Amino acid sequence: MSLRAEGHAATSTLKKLAADMSNIIESLDTRELHVEGEEVDSEVLTDPKGTVCIPFSAIYHTHGFKEPGTQTYLSGCPVRVRVLEVERFTSTKKVPSPNVYTIELTHGEFVWHVKRKFKHFQEFHRELLRYKAFVRIPIPTRSHTVRRQSIKRGEPRQMPSLPHTAESTVREEHFSSRRKQLEDYLTNILKMPMYRNYHGTMEFVGVSQLSFIHDLGPKGIEGFIMKRSGGHRIPGLNCCGQGRMCYRWSKRWLVVKDSFLMYMKPDSGAISFVLLVDKEFNIKIGQKETETKYGLQIDNLSRSLILKCNSYRHAQWWRQGIDEFIRKHGKDFLTEHRFGSYAAVQENTLAKWYVNAKWYFEDVANAMEAAKEEIFITDWWLSPEIFMKRPVVEGNRWRLDCILKRKAQQGVRIFVMLYKEVELALGINSEYSKRTLMHLHPNIKVMRHPDHVSSSVYLWAHHEKLVIVDQSVAFVGGIDLAYGRWDDDEHRLTDVGSVKRASTAATKSLSTANLAAAAESTERVPLQPQGLAPESHLFERNADDAPDTSKMKGIGKPRKFSRFSIYKHLHKHGMHHSDSVSSIDSESSYSAPTRSQPNLIQSLRPHLKMFHHHSESKQGLAEPREDKGSIRSLKTGVGELLGETRFWHGKDYCNFVFKDWVQLDKPFADFIDRYTTPRMPWHDISSVVHGRAARDVARHFIQRWNFTKIMKPKYRSLSYPFLLPKSQQTAHELKYQVPEAVPATVQVIRSAADWSAGIKYHEESIHKAYISVIENSKHYIYIENQFFISCADDKVVWNKIGDAIAQRILKAHRENRRFRVYVVIPLLPGFEGDISTGGGNALQAIMHFNYRTMCRGENSILGQLKAEVGDKWINYISFCGLRTYAELEGKLVTELIYVHSKLLIADDNTVIIGSANINDRSMLGKRDSEMAVIVQDSDTVPSLMDGQEFRAGRFAQSLRLRCFRCFDAFPVTR
């Protein structure tokens, strides 16, 4: 015990001694030290390997400003100094430092300016002398030991000379020599690592750990300021009082970049706030405007930030430095753009469309696999266990949660924002999705928003579907990373069979008659490594998810290819010439009836000849259909597979009109009987954009993430970092590019408001874009949407898309011009319920408002048209839906194809793809948050329009032709 006590006493004595020595050094009066120093050799060796850039990921690894060993400068790159000008602010000799020197510093690609008086040089020099003396003393603390060890043996330590002539005695004709002396002094200081890496030097030249990151763009003004708490635009984020006692002042390091400002905590280096530059960005100074002596007020749509400076002149320097820098490098963010969007129109942007989720999921998976720094995901619903590539031939490699875990282990930061649903109204179980993802790796961070009670937001949702990789590739559209969304051109109704590989010879000679025999002779495709039971590798985390086989029909039966022929069945019923089997009663346990659909629903096929294109087959946009009665083969990257593979596992096999999802925490357990109930096919549209447009999409995500972080107390910890937008100046440096993208002009548009993005004024640029494109269309409009609720009465419905369609048709009629509108919507809303027995309240309400928009009442589109054109409306507009059929366990089954798209195409040159439905929730901006892109073609191809030669856009025309193929492949309900 005595030895322990003695050891403890010795340790305490050493700590006390170290503290006393530190206090002595800190209180040393450096004015008693000499000002002139010894000369230093100006030649300093640089890194022979050349300049090494600081990676963007460094923003997530910041350290306290006084911590030794922090990388601030570019390795192997010198800092060049020039004193540009000298300004004298007073003529009296009573002021000791009347001159202000503007110093230009260059470090690699970065150029910035600082303003310093001669007294600042003197104070800086004394601080360096104190630091030099300090590091000579072997104080027994870890930080001091590390600091001493960071100074290499043999490094020059001699201080360069600083002029000692009083500033007030320097005549104007001697300014040039004084400038040269200060240049040489600072240049020599910055050549010596011992002094260059000292935090006092970095403060003097205005640099920090985030100054020289290439993707953050050019370097602006930086320095210490005092900031005042509060100022947020959103109620609940500020102090309830208004007096000075309610405010808190904190010392922070302010950093100015081309599109944002941020401040950091000096002790930890943590980023503690990010203020984005936007159309409301403004800077004011003065006590009257800021209620603070020497105050500086910076406003944007989200916050009014109050800063306090040392003097009025200091506040002026900050205002001038910020204003000039932002106007030079970030002017695009200061103005309101077309349609009132926050984002500028970006020319020469690579873009690509997707019809159905098969290729969309694959491209998203490939882009994630190529991620180096960040992955942003925001979704209305996310299912972690979905497979991104199908059929599953590589185990769990391409399962979403496995991809994210793999990338997180590689150091990629993954940020996910999910809509926090009202659980009584919606069963998407976002809490399970968050918990599952957060348990994968610490680099995966998930937020849910909104908190319904604290924010009083109960009715509105975050509805956008975004995936952003390295802020350079952004997927935008209507496809959720969730159950039931994956589909391909086949729109299969069944998923009960096994997969078999066909030999090349057998594949070429197959016919309907011998298909079953040929299939039985083929080998089984190994979907898993040897030694594992079939598909057992898919369910390693959910061994208890197996369905209750006692309640499932057909489980365990040997399944072979059936010789059942759909067309023989149609012959039997005398309907083999019918375009649709929608009127055939299904023998399955569920079939969505369509006889209640109105007679106004027309077929597209009679009107397709208006859009003839003579090079369609060359572009591969219209592949030949297979012979009727044949069973299509599946072509994959592992050879040609015959039969039906298990594409939809567990909850992914769904028919949500028959039964909504349950027990989502058991992802691989079936919840409907796939041997009696057909799945509901899913038709959807999405897109991907690159470069500057992708940066704009990422900026929206960052705005929402940072807002949610300060809005919800649980996310204010350092484990949920603030996100920083990359600079538009580096957007062209694409490290990954999605194949087959084409150049076009792209603008990002959105619906956003105070509750969703924390902005002062709501934005409804999607609504404005829809109306503008419709009003300015010349030949046709093609719309696919999950809902069609419009035609404003300014009481119940407010969006004016339906009215714009009606007025555009009437304009064409008055001008006697041909004009067509095609509207494709689902035959039934996507809510559980049997329409034959009346359906549920939600289903009835949606159908009522759809019909109110199309044909019921004088405010409807047909109501407005009939008042002027009578029955000729049929020459201008068609309303359509999709349906398909298949054989299931020897019975003919049919089901509607659920149209989930949010698409508008106009005149083969303009496309809008996004997450916004045609209803008030999506369009008004104040309600659901949405994201979309408007793509206008810059690359054209020769075509025909209305019998005349026409230059069609490559992006828009190929998408329209691809959508029209759906009406060749699947019946159109009349």
N, C-alpha and C positions, 0 to 999 in steps of 0.2 A: 504493500500500500504506500510506503514511504517513497519507493522508487517512482511509482506512478505520479504521486503528488509532486515530486521534484521535477519530473518530466513535464508535467502540466504547467508548473511554474516557469520553467525555462521557455516553453513555447509561448506563454503569455508575455514573458519579458521580451522575446524576439519580436512579437507582433507589436508591442508597445513601442519598441525601439524603431521598427520600420515606419510606424505611423508618425512618430516624432520627427524622423529624418525626412519623410515626405512633406510634413508641414513646414519644416525649415526650408526645404527647397522651394515649395510653393510660395512661401512668404518672402523669398529672397528678393531684395530690391535690385532689379537688373539695371537700374539707372546708374548704379555705382560701377557696373562692368564697363569695359572698354567698348566703344562703338565701332572703331576701326578693327578689322580682322586681318588675319594673315591671308596672303594670296593663295588661291587654289588652282590646281591644274584644270584647265577647261576641257581637256580631253577625257571623256568618260566612255568606257566601253559599253556598247549596246549588245543586245541579244543577237548572236549571229544567225539564229533561225528566222529572224524577221519578226514583224509585228504579229502578235497573237490577240485575236479579238476576244472580248468578254462575252460569253454566251448569254442569250436572253434569259435563261433559267436562273441567272444570278439574282434576279429580282426577288426570288424566293429564298435567298440565302444571305440576306443583309446582316450586318453586325454593328455593334456599337461603334460610334465614331472614334473613340479612343482605344479600341481594341487593336493590338498589334497584329500584323500579318494579313490585314484585309486588302484584297486586290482592288485598287481604284484606277490605276493607269493601265494603258495598253503595254504589254510586255515588248521590250525591244524598240520602243518608239519614243523619241525625245519630245520634250515640250519646248516650243519655240516662243520667244517673247519679243514683242514690239510695243514701245510706248508711242502711241499714235499722236496724241495731242495733249496740250496743257491748257487748262481753263483757269482763269483767275476770277474768283467770285467776289473779291473785295479789293479796294485800293488802299485801305488803311494798313499801316505796318504793325498795328496792335494785334492783329490776328496772326498767330504763329505759323499756321499752314494755310495760306490763302489759295494755293494752287491745287487743282484736281487733275490727276493724270489718268487718261484713258489708256488702258493696257490691253492689247490684243494678244491672246494666247492661242497657239495652234498645237494640236496633239492628234496626229494621224489625220483623219477626215474631219475632225471637230475643230471649229473656230469659235471663240467666244470672247467677250469683253468684260473687264471689270474696271471700276473706277476707285482709285485710292488717293488719299492725300499723303504728303510726306510724313506726317505724324503717324500714319498707319504703318508705313515702312519702319519707322523707328520702334514702334511698339512690337511689330513682328520680329525685328532683329533682336530685341531684348528677350522676347519669348524663346527664340531659338538658342540664345546664349544660356538661358536658364535650363532649357531642355538638354543642351550639350553637357552642362554640369550635372544634371540629374541622372543621365544614363551612365555616368562614370561611377556612381555610387552603387555598390552591390546590395540593394535593398532586398531582403528575403521574402518577396512576394511573387506569386506565379506570373502575374501580368508583367511586372517589371523584369523578371527573369526572361520571359519570352521576348520582351522588347529589346533587351540587351543582346539576346542570342540572334535576333533578326538582323543585327548590324554585323555584316561580314568583316572578318579580320582583314585589315589592309585597306578598307574603304577610306577615302578622304574625309576628314572631319573638320578641317580648318574652315572657319567662317570667312566668306568673302567680305570685302570692304563695303561699307555703306557711307556715303558722303556725310560729313559731320557739320557742314556749313549750314547755318540757320536758313530756313526756307524763305523767311521774310527779307533776307538780304540778297537773294538771288535776283539779278536783273533779268529783264526779258530777253536780252541778247545772249544770255547764258543758258537759256532754257534747253537748247539743243544738247549742250554738254551734260546738263543735269539729267535729261532723258536718257542719254547714252549710259550714264553711270547707273541709273536705276535698272535699265535693261540688262546690263552686265551683271549686276548684283542678283537680280531675280533669276536670270539664266543659270548662273553658277549654283544658286541654291537648288534649283530644280534638276540639276545634273547629279546631285549627290543623293543617293537613296535614303541615307540617314535622315536628311531634312525633308526631302520630297514626300516621304511617306508619313511624316509627322502630321497629326490632325490639325495643328495650328497652321501649317503651310497649306493644307487643302482648304481650310476655311479662308485663308488670305487670297488664294487664286480662284475660289468659288467652285470647287469640284467635290464630288461625292462618289459613292460606290455605283451610282446609277447614271453617272455623267457620260460614260463612253461605251454604252451598250448600243451596238449598231442599229438594231431593230427599233429602238426607242427614238431614233431620228436625231436631228441636230441638237446641239447643246444650247440651252438658254441660260438665263440668269439664275443663280442659286445663292443661298445664304441663310443665316439665322434670322428669324423673326419671332415676334410674340403673336400668337393667335388667340382669338376669343372663342369660347365655346358657343354653341347654338347657331342660329341662322338658317336652319333647315326649313325647306318649304312645307314639309309634311307635318301636320299636327301630331303631337305626341313625341316628337324628337327633340323638342326644345324645353327649356326651363319654363315653368308656369309663371314665374315672375318677370317683371320688366326692369327692375332696378339694377344698379351696378353690383349689388351684393349677389345677384343670381348668376353672374358671369364668372368664368374661370379663365385665367390667362396662363398659357403654357408656351414654353420655348420650343420651337420646332425648326427643322431645316426645310426650307421651301425650295422646290425644284420646278422649273418651268420647261415644258416640252412643247412640241409643235401643236398638239391637240388636247393637252391637258396640263393641269397643275397638280402637284401633290406635296404633302409635307410628311416628314419622317421624325421619329423620336430619336434624339441624339444618343440616349443611353443604350438603346437596343438596336437602333437602325431600322426598326419596323416602320413600314408605310402605314400611316394612321388616317389618311384621307386622300381621296382622288377627286378632283373637280374637273369635269369634262368641259371643253370649249364648245359652246353652242350658239344659237342665234341670239340668246339673251345675255351673252358674255359682255361684261362691262366693268370698268374700273373707275372708282371715285376716290378722291383724297380730301382731307380736310375734316375738322372737328364737327362742322355743321352736318355733313353728310354721314359721317361715321360715328358720331357721338363719342369720339375718342381723340385725344390729343395726338397729333402726328399719325392719325389713322389712315388706313388703306382698306377700301371695301371692294371686294371682287364678287360680282353677281353672275349666276347662270340660272338655268331653269330649275335647278335642284337646291341651290343654297345661296345665301348671302354671307360670305366669309369676311370677317373683320380681322385685320392685322394691325399691329402697332409697331411703328418704326422709331428710330432714335431721334430723328429730327424731321422737320418739314421737308428739307432738301433730300434726306434719305428716302422719305415716302415718294417724292417726285422721281428719284432715280429708279425705284422699284416700278412705279407706274409706267414710266417711259420704257424701261427695259422689257417689261411684260408685253405692253401694247405693241411695240415695234416688232418684237420677235413673233408674236402670234399673227399679226397682220402680214408678216413676210412669209411665214411657213405654214400657217393654218387658216388662211382666209376662207377656204371652202367650208369650214365649220361655223363661220360667223354669220352666214346668210341662210335664209329659208329657201329651199330648193323647190323644184317643180312638184306640184301636188301638195305643197306644204310639208314635204318630207325632210327629215333630219339629214338625209344622205344625198350627196351630189350625183349627177348623172355621170357614170363611168364608161368611157369609150374603150373600144378594143379590149373587151373583157371576155375571157374564155368561159363559155357556158354550155351546159348539156342538160337535156330533159330525160325524164324516166317515165315510162308508162308501166304501171304495176311495180311491185316491190322487189322482184327477183334481182334485177340488175342494180337497182338502188341499194339494196342491202349489201350486195357484193362490193360495189364501189365504196360504200361507207366503210365496210370492213377493211378493204385494201388501203383506204386513206388513213384509217386509224393505225393500221400496221406500219405505215410510213411515218407516223407522227414522231417528232423529235423533242418537242417542248411541251405542248399543251393540247388537250382535247376538251372542247366545250360541248355540252349536250343539254338541251332543254326540250322538254316534251310534256304533252298533256298526260300521257301515260307511257311508262317504260316497263318492260318485262325483262329482267336481267337474263333469263335463261333461254331467250329466243336464239335460234340458229341463223346466222347471217348468210351462210352459204349452204345450199341444199341441192341435191340430196347430201346427207351427212356421210362423208366418206373419209374424214380425217378426225374421227373422234370428236372431242370437245373443242378442238382448236379454234373453230370459227363460231363458237357460242359467245354471245355478247359479253357476259361477265368474264369469260376466260380471256377474251381479247383485252378488256380493260385491265384485268389483273396483270397480264403479261406486260402491257405497256407501262403500268405503274411500277412494276418491278424494274423496268429499264430506266426509270427516272422521269418519265413523262408525268406531268401534273394533269389530273383529270378533274374537271369541275362539272357537276350535274345539278340542274335546277328542275324540280318537279312541281307540278301543280298539286297543292294540298287540297284534296277534295273534301266536301261535306259528306262524311261517311254514311249518313242516313240516306242520302240522295244518290250516291255514286259508289260503286264497289270496285274501284281500280286499285285499292290497297297500296297507295304510294308509300305508306310507312314501311311496308315489307320491302318494297324496292329500295328505299333509302337504307334500311338496315342491312340488306343483302350486299349492296355495293360498298357501304362503309366498312364492312367486315373484311373486304378483299385485301385492302392495302391502305396504309396511311396517306399515300399520295392521291387517293380518291376522296373528294369532298362532295357532299350532297346537301343541298338546301331544299326545303319545301316552303312554299309560299302560296297564298297568304295565311296568316293567323286570323281566323274568321272573327273571333270575338274582339281582339284588340284593334283590328283594322276595320271592323264593321263591314267586311266584304263577304257576303254569303252567296250572291247570285252569279258572280263573274269568275272567269277562269283564265289561267295562262294556257292558251290554246296553240301557241306556235310550236313547230317541230323543226329544231335546228341541230345540226352537227357541224362543228367548226374545228378544223385541224390546223394547228400552228398559226391561226389567224390568217391563213393563206388560201384555204379551200373551205367553202361553206356550202352545206347541203340545206336547201330551203324548199319546203313544200308541205304536202298534206299527209305524209306517211309517218305514222308513229313507229317507234321501235318497240312494238308490242304484239301481243297475241292476235292472231287472225288477220294480220296485215299482209304477211308474205303471200304472194300469188304470182302467177306468170300468165302467159298468153292463153294457156289451156283453160284456166278458170275451172279446175276440177271440182266436182261435187263430192267425190269419194276418196278415201285414203285408207284402204283396208288391206292391200296386197303386199307381197314381198317383191324384191327387186331381183332381176335376173339379167345377166349379160348375154348379148347375142353375138354370135360370130359374124364376121363380115359377109360371108357367103350366105348364111342363113338370113341375114337382114335384107339382102338384095332380093331374095326370092320369096319373101313372106307375102302372103295374101290373107284375106279374111278367112278363107276356108281352112288353111293349114296353120293359122297363127297359134292355136292352142297346142298343137303337136310340136311345133317348132319351139315354143316357149318352154315346154316341159323338158326338152332335151338340152337346154342351155345350162351353163354353170351359174351357181349363185355368186353374186358379187360380195366379196368380203368387206363389210362395213366397219370392222374393228380388227385390232391386232389379234393374232392367233392366241387361243387360250381363253378368250373372253366369250361369254355368251352373247348372242345377237342383241345389240343395242344396250347391253348392260353398261357400257362405258358412257352412255349418255346420261345416266341417272345416278352418278356416283354420290351426289350430294343429297339425293332424295330417294333413298331406298324404300321409304314408306309411302311413296306416291302411287304405288300400283293400284289400278282400279279394282273395284269389287267385281270379280269375274262372275259371281253368282247372279249379278243383275245385268250382265252384258250379254247380248245375243251374239252368237257366232264365235265367241272366243275359243280358241283351241281347235277349230275346224280346219282341216287341210283345205287351202284355197288354191284353186286353179283358174286359169283364164277361162272365162265363160264364152260360149259360142253365141250368147245372146246378141241379137242385132237390133239396134234401135230402129233402123229403117224398116226391118221386117215387122216390128211392132207397130210402126206408123202405118204400114200397108194394111195390117190387120184392122186398124181402126179407120182406114180410109182417109188418112190425113197426110200421106207422104208428100203431097205438094204444098203443104202448109209452110209458111215462113216462120211460124212460131208454134211451140207446143204449150203456150201459156194457158190454153183452154183445156188441155188434157188433165184430167183428174189424176193426181199422183196416188200411188198405192203406199207411199211412205207414211210414216207417222206424222209428218208435217209437210205441208206445201203451202207456200204463200199464194193465196188466190189473187187473181188480177182482173176478174170480171168486173169488179167495181171501178176500174179505171175509166175515166171519161173518154168519150169518142173523139175528143180533140187530139189525143195522142196520135201522132203521125209517124210514118216510117221515114227515115233519112234516105233510103235507097233511091227513090224517084228523083231526088234532087242532087245526087252526087255527080251527075254528068256535068254540072256547072264547073266543077273543079277538076277538069281533065289535065293530066300532066304527062307529056309524051316521053319523059325519061324516067318514069317511075320504076320500071323494072331494073334499070341500070343502077339506080341508087340503092337497090335492095330494100325499098320501103314497102313493097307489096309482094311478099313471097307467095308462090302459088299454093292454093289450098289443097289439102290432101283429098283423095277420093272419099266419097261418102261411104260410111260403113267401116272404114279402116280404123284401127286403133293406133293412135299416134305414138311415136317413139320419143324418148327423152334423150337429147344430146347433152352430154356433160363433159367436163374436163377429164373424166376417167373412162371414157369410151362411151359406146351407145348402149343405153340400158332399156330393156323392154319390160313392160309390165307396169305395175304401180308401186313405187317406193313410198316409204313412210315419210312424207314431207312435213306433216303437221303432228307434232308430238304433244300428248297431254292436252293442256289448256289451249294449245294453238289450233286444235281442231274444234271449230265453234260454229254455232248458228245462233247468233244473239237474239234474233227475233223469236226463235223457238225457246231458247233458254239463255239468260244472262250468265256472265261468269260468276263462279263461286270458288271458294277455297284457293285463292291465287297463291297462297303460301305452299301449295302442293302442285308445282308447275307441271309435273309429268304424269299426273293422274287425269284420265279422261273424265269429263263431266257430262257428256252426252254420248249416246250410243252411236258410234260411227257405223254400225252394221244395219241400222234402221233409219237414221236421220242424216240427210246430206248436209255437208258444210255449206256455208254461205260464201260464195266467191267474193273477192274484194278487188274492186277496180279503183286505182289511185294514180296520182300524178305527183312528181317531185322534180327537183332541179339541183344543179350544182353550179356555183360560180367561183371564180378565182380572183386573186389579186386585190385590187382596190375595192371592188364590191364585196369580197369576202371580209376585208378589213371593216367595212361598214356593218356587215352582219355581226361580226365579233364585237364591235363597239356597242351595239344594242345589248348583246349578252352581258358585256362588262358593266354597262349602266345598270342593268337589272340586278346583277350579282352584288355590286357594291351597294346599291340601294337596300337590298334585302339584308346585307351584312349589318348595316347600321340601324335597320328597322327592327330586327329581331335580336334581343339581347343574347340569345344562346349562340349567335354567330359572330359576336364581337371579339371573341378570343383570337389570339394570333394564329391558331391552327386553321382558321378560315381567312386566308390572306385577301387583301385588296388586289384586284386585277388591274393591269395596265394595258391600254391599247397600243398596238404596234403602229409605227409611223407609216403614213401613206407613201412616203418617199422610198421605202424599201419593199413596197407591195409587189413590184414586178419581179422580185427575186424569188421565183417559185422553186421550192425544193422538191415538190411533188405536184404532178398534174394528172387529173383524171383523164383517161384515154377518150378519144373521139369528141372532145369539146371543140366548139367552133367559136370564132370571134363574133362579138355582138356588142351593142350598147346596152348597158344594164344599169338600173337604178333600184335601190332597196327602198321599200315602202313598208309601213307598219300601222298598226293600231296600238296606241300606248296612252297612258294617263297617269294621274298622280298615284293611284293605288298600285299600279303595276310596275311603273318605272321611276316613280318619284319626281315627275316633271310638273312644272307649274301649269302648263297648258296642255290639253290633250291633243293627240295627233291622229288624224283619220285619212292619211294619205292613200291608203288602199281604196277607200270609198271614192275619193276624188279621182284616182287613176281609173277605176272602172268606168265612172261616168264620162270622163274625158275620152277614153278610148272608144266607148260606144258612140258618143256624139260625133267623133271625127272619123268613124269607120266609113268606108266607101262601098264595099261589096258584100261582106258577110260578117256575122259574129257567131262564134261557136263557144258554147258555155257548157262546162261540166261542173256540177256542184252537188254537195250533199243535201243542201237545203235550197229552196227558192222562195224566200219570204221577202217581198218588197212591195212597191207601189205605195208610196207614203200617203197617209191620211192625216198626219201630224197629230194623231191621237194614240194609236196603237203601234203603227209602223211608221218609221221615220226615214229609212234609207230610200234613195230615189233611183236605184238601178233599174227596177221594172219600168218606172216612168220614162227613163232615158231610152230604154229599148222601144217602148211604144212610140215615143216622139220621133225616134230615128226611122222607124218603119213608116210613120205617117209622112215624114219628109220625103222618103223615097217614093211613096205613092203619089204625092203632089207633083213631084218632078218626073213621074213616069219612068223611074229607073228600077232595074232589078236589084233586089236586096233580100238577103236571107238571114234568118236567125235560127240557130239550132240550140236547143236546151236539153241536156241529158241529166236526169236526176234519178235517184233510186225509186223503184216502184212502190216501196214502202219505207217509212222512216225506220231508223235503226234502234227500235225500242222493243223490248220483250212484250209480246201480246199477239193474240189471234184475231186478225181483222174480221174473220168470218163471224165472230161472236161479239163484235163491237170494238175489240182491242182495248188497250189501256188508255188512260187520260192523256198521257204524253203523246202516244201514237195518234190519237184522234186530233189533238191540238195541232200537231205539225201538219197533218194532212189538210186540216181546215185552212191553215195559213198558206200552204202551198197552192191549194185550189183558189183561195182568195187572190193570190198573185196572178195565177194563170187565167182563170176563166170566170170566177164568181164575183159578181158585183160590178158596178160601173167603174170602180177604181182599178179593176184588174186590167191586165194587158189586153186581153180580148175584148173586155168591156170598152176600153178606150179605142180600140181599133174598129170594132163593129159600129160604133157611133159615126164613123166617117167612111169606112171602106166596105161595110157589110160583110158578106160571106167571103170576100176576097182576101181576108186575113190569112186564109190557108196558103196563099201564094208567098207569104212572107215569113211565117214562123212555124216551127215544129217542136213539140215536146216529146221526149223519148225516154225509154228505159230499157234495160238489158236483162235477158233471161237465158238460162242454159238448161241442159238436160243431160242425163247419164243413166247408166245401169248400175243398180246397187242390189246385190244378192238376188239377181235374177228379175228385178222389178225396175220399171221405168220410173225415174224420179226427176223432178224439175225444181228449180229454185231461181229466184231473182239473183242477179249480180249486183252487189251493193256498190253503188257509185259514191265514193268518198272524196272524189277529186275536188279541187278548188282551182278551176282553170278557165281562162278566157283567151281565145285566139281571134284576132281580127285581121282580115285582108291578107293573110299569109305573110305578115311582116311584124306583127306585134303580139306578144304573149304575156299574160300575167299568170304566174304560178305561185301559190302560197298556201297558207293555212286558213285563210279567211273564207267562211261560208257567206252565202248571200242571205244575210239576215242582220238585224240590228245589233245583235250581240257582237258580231265580228266587225261590222262596218263603221259603227259610230265612234270608235276610238275610246270612249269613256268606259266601255264594258270589257269584253274579253281582250286580252293582248294577242296580237297576231303579227305575222311577218310574211312578206311576199317579195317577189322580184318582178319587175316589168322589163322584158327583154325585147329590144327592137333590133332587127337584123341589119347588119352592115355588109354581110356577104350574101349575094343574091344569085339566083339561078333562073334561066329562061323558063317560062311557063305560059299558061293560058288562063285568063280570068274573064268569064262571061263572053267567051268566044274571041277575045282579043289577046294579043301578045302582052305579056305581063312579066315583070321582074319580081319573082317571089323570094322571100327571105329563106335562107337555108334552114335556120333553126325553126321558124314558125311553120313553114310548109311541111317539113319532115314530121313534125309533131302532129299536125292536122291530119296528114295522110295515115300516120300510125294510129290515131284515134279512130279514123273512119274504118280502119280494118276491123275494129271490134264489131261493126255492124255487118260486115261480111261473114265473120266467124261465128257470131251469135245472133239469135233472132232478136228483132226489135219489136217490142210490144206496140201494137196498133192502138 
